């Protein structure tokens, strides 16, 4: 199973974006996507941005991740 996580692009240098996963930042290669700019959200898998999200898709995806993290946190407690 493969999981891609939503992240916001906070910087771009050459063909690599700095993306923010709710406070955790990492680099993501942009070879597989177009129409990118700072502030857009992308799905990131294995160090690559694999899809650019519309604002609506980003909102839905981030809400789903928040719910998943909440459930996992409840299981740990």
C-alpha positions as CSV (number, residue, x, y, z in Angstrom):
1,X,0.0,0.0,0.0
2,X,1.2,3.5,-0.9
3,X,0.3,6.6,1.0
4,X,0.7,10.1,-0.2
5,X,0.5,13.0,2.3
6,X,-0.8,16.5,1.6
7,X,1.7,19.3,2.1
8,X,1.9,23.0,1.4
9,X,4.6,24.3,-0.9
10,X,6.5,27.0,1.1
11,X,9.6,27.4,-1.1
12,X,10.8,26.4,-4.6
13,X,14.4,26.2,-5.7
14,X,15.2,24.8,-9.2
15,X,12.9,21.8,-9.4
16,X,12.7,21.0,-5.7
17,X,10.1,22.4,-3.3
18,X,10.3,22.8,0.4
19,X,6.9,21.4,1.6
20,X,5.3,21.8,5.0
21,X,3.4,18.9,6.6
22,X,1.8,20.8,9.5
23,X,5.0,22.1,10.9
24,X,7.4,19.4,9.6
25,X,9.3,20.5,6.5
26,X,11.1,18.4,3.9
27,X,12.2,18.5,0.3
28,X,10.0,17.2,-2.5
29,X,11.1,16.8,-6.2
30,X,8.7,18.4,-8.7
31,X,9.5,16.3,-11.7
32,X,6.0,14.8,-11.9
33,X,3.9,17.9,-11.5
34,X,3.3,21.2,-13.2
35,X,1.3,24.4,-12.3
36,X,3.1,24.8,-9.0
37,X,3.7,27.9,-6.9
38,X,4.3,28.7,-3.3
39,X,1.1,28.3,-1.3
40,X,-0.3,25.5,-3.4
41,X,-0.8,22.0,-1.8
42,X,0.6,18.8,-3.3
43,X,0.4,15.2,-2.5
44,X,3.9,13.9,-1.6
45,X,5.0,10.3,-1.8
46,X,8.6,9.0,-1.5
47,X,10.1,12.5,-1.9
48,X,8.1,13.4,-5.0
49,X,5.2,15.7,-5.4
50,X,2.8,13.5,-7.3
51,X,-0.3,15.6,-7.7
52,X,-1.2,19.3,-7.3
53,X,-4.4,19.7,-5.3
54,X,-7.1,22.3,-5.9
55,X,-7.9,24.4,-2.8
56,X,-11.0,22.2,-2.2
57,X,-9.1,19.0,-2.6
58,X,-6.4,20.3,-0.2
59,X,-9.0,21.2,2.4
60,X,-10.7,17.7,2.2
61,X,-7.3,15.9,2.3
62,X,-6.0,17.9,5.2
63,X,-9.3,17.2,7.1
64,X,-9.0,13.5,6.5
65,X,-5.4,13.4,7.7
66,X,-6.4,15.3,10.8
67,X,-9.1,12.8,11.5
68,X,-6.8,9.9,11.0
69,X,-4.2,11.4,13.3
70,X,-6.9,12.0,16.0
71,X,-8.0,8.3,15.8
72,X,-4.5,7.1,16.0
73,X,-3.8,9.3,19.0
74,X,-6.9,8.0,20.8
75,X,-5.7,4.4,20.2
76,X,-2.4,5.2,21.8
77,X,-4.1,6.5,24.9
